[in-house]
Amino acid sequence: MPVNVPTAVTASAVVLSLLWLRQCSFSTWICVTLVPALSYAVLSERTKRTAIQDKVVLVTGASSGLGKAFALECTRRGCQKVILVARTKSRLEEVAAECVSQKANKNFTAVPVPCDLTCTAEVRKMAEQVTKDHGALDCW
């Protein structure tokens, strides 16, 4: 049976973490395990209440991963417009189409804006264009 490398690496990291936690003090153990868990529990409830219905949202890195997931979640929560920013226009257009198919707001629009965020001049140009075309952003 072949071994799944990412799973094996993750399992090794978990085992090493558990061995380390067995040797550390109780206060260190509390800080490493319970504080992040409690912080996440408190903050996740707070972010679920963030009202983005009928808002204009700009999402960077929207062509994949966390940015795409955030754009889709904003769409499901009823934002009016999501401005998708990433380098690859074709992938942005795919995400925009996916957002439109999952819209919760009847006036929803998804706007793909290609921009390389590592280039300051491009970011400045994109910011000016987005502000001119779509007005003030409510969330970014």
Order of alpha helices (4+ residues) and beta strands (2+ residues): alpha-alpha-alpha-beta-alpha-beta-alpha-beta-alpha
